[in-house]
Amino acid sequence: MSLEDLGEKGRRAKSERVTGKSGADAKPTLKTIAELTGLAVTTVSHALADAPQIALETRQRVRKVAADIGYLPDRAAQRLRTGRTNVISLVLDPHEEILGYATSMINGLTEALRGTAYHLVITPHFSDTPQIDPVRHIMRNRMADGIVFTRTEPADERVKLLMENNFPFICHGRTELATAHPYVDYDNYSFAYQAAKKLIAAGARKLSIILPPERFTFAHHLRHGFMTAVREEGIGFEIARGVTLDSKSDDIRNYLFHRMGEPERPDGYICGGEVSALAVMASAYDHRLELGTDIRLVAKQTSGLFDQVRPRVETIYEDLTEAGLLMGKLLLKRIAGPAPIHELQALQTV
């Protein structure tokens, strides 16, 4: 038997002596961990709560012993004692335009929460119900210690509600409210501006952009960046009518196919996501238009999809995993206590 096996056998035996039970009947407690580590019960409790006053080495040792013996906290008792749930709720609105959006965001958030007492719970929101409903439900029932949500609006009711109630949150996207609030956002103005400049430099003479629904703040940022570039260059342009980035992919493709068959069609397209970019490529192919000559394209890339596409497509990257990581870190900072608003804001640059 190895030294490691002997050590594990010793810990198991000691655990059985402490609990008075063995095998599947044993239910480890804070006292069990205290006996096994030689620490006070209060120290163990603080270490498991990731309290900063407990040395990192001690916190790691306590968490390892807790994991080894299968300790699970009584969350109901914990909530009564501390007033905290140790839950972060991510409110997600499923939409197909941004590939891997939810997965990337979740990966970043879980990385930020790793090694802490917090775990992530996904709360779905569907577009046929008010955005504020799931946020109000979580806040009123104290189902989480902090909320993350996306797709902000200029006068976002969720931001107003949470700010008024001093409830910790962070949103992916900005508002136009007078009161500053926590956020992580991507510089969509610069994306649209740079994408337009790239197309013009490549020889495009009439540009088109498909925007998100007008109610979202980032639709305004994209429009502003696009219009600034085309006005600086004095070039022809159009903004797609009848479809948005939230439209079904077939509807976007049908719109583009019809438009490419008309006179004075655009020859340069800015796509705020990979689905709309694929629709541009499919429509061009069906019209026997050559990508890079007859039709030029710049797409926002959020996955590795276009790394495998030929001919190569010009892309500008938005790192959604980094966005999730930043949101998780900033939200934990907000939950820990008051902080200046500017320390709870981050803008991802192009």
Secondary structure, DSSP 8 states (H G I E B T S, - for coil): --HHHHHHHHHHHHHHHHHS--GGG----HHHHHHHHT--HHHHHHHHTT-TTS-HHHHHHHHHHHHHHT----HHHHHHHHS---EEEEEE---SSSTTHHHHHHHHHHHHHTTSS-EEEEEE--TTS-THHHHHHHHHTT--SEEEEES--TT-HHHHHHHHTT--EEEES----SS---EEEE-HHHHHHHHHHHHHHTT-SEEEEE---TTSHHHHHHHHHHHHHHHHHT-EEEE--S--TTS-HHHHHHHHHHHHTSTT--SEEEESSHHHHHHHHHHHHHTT--BTTTBEEEEEE-SSGGGG-SS--EEEE--HHHHHHHHHHHHHHHHHS---GGGGEEEE--
